[in-house]
Amino acid sequence: MGHGWEGVVLKLFRGRDFTFTVTGAEQVTDRFRRVYVTDGGLLAATGGAHPTMWVRLWFEKDGKPHQRAYTLVDPDPEAGTFSLEFALHEGLACDWAKAAEPGDTIDATLQGTGFTLPDPAPARLFVIGDPAALPAINSLLEAVPETPATIWFESSDEGDRKLPFRLDDAHHTLHHVERREGGAHLVAEVKAALPGLLGDDHSDAYVWVACDTSTTRTLSAYLRKELGLPKDRVNALGYWRP
């Protein structure tokens, strides 16, 4: 399958193509599925993985290519394997994940991913996300396992509370926030709690945001303009569009 004009653009920006092969799949919950793959040489080519590392997977519909971004879960550079996790809903990517069987292949492009924690590492971590961001959230928490973290997790239903969070009760505090008003409820909850948690000194804190695009933009503007957090202390990326 060709990758169309998007593939051409990614090539111009030095995107690298790989083919993953499915080795197995696991239905974690009714709305969350994990697919295990071999990496097609990706981890060897990149020298390993960084926290929240993601790739663009390619899917086809009506003869046209479509790409979606997914985080690498439990990458093993020596074995050349990792898994991909899908918050299930209507769509091409989820249809593929639900049907994936050993031996199936999927094309992928590595372009655009990049993440580096501040140096020195933050003493406090604040994370805002939803089921689409859970693999990246887990990856981030595992990268700084002893850093106290407060997580606001937007949930659409009770099943989201059963998702595979990788939390350490000694260091992590998780708040489930019901998705309401297109994300506005989450924004209100964060605005009500975060200033008091930050206090007057923001220098040791880091805020990571990955929600729908509109909510992410709203929170990013709030963090930088109203709370005055410096740019290098905020990482905000819209993961999907409603």
Buried (B, 14 or more C-beta within 10 A) or exposed (E): EEBBEBBEEBBEEEBBBBBBBBBEBEEBBEBBBBBBBBBBEBBEEBEEBBBBBBBBBBBBEEEEBBBBBBBBBBBEBEEBBBBBBBBBEEBBBBBBBEEBEEEBEBBBBBBEBEBEBBEEEBEBBBBBBBBBBBBBBBBBBEBBEEBBBBBBBBBBEEEBEEBBBEBEEEBBEBBEBBBEEEBEBBBEBBBEBBEEEBEEEBEBBBBBBBBBBBBBBBBBEBBBEEBEBEEEBBBBBBBBEE
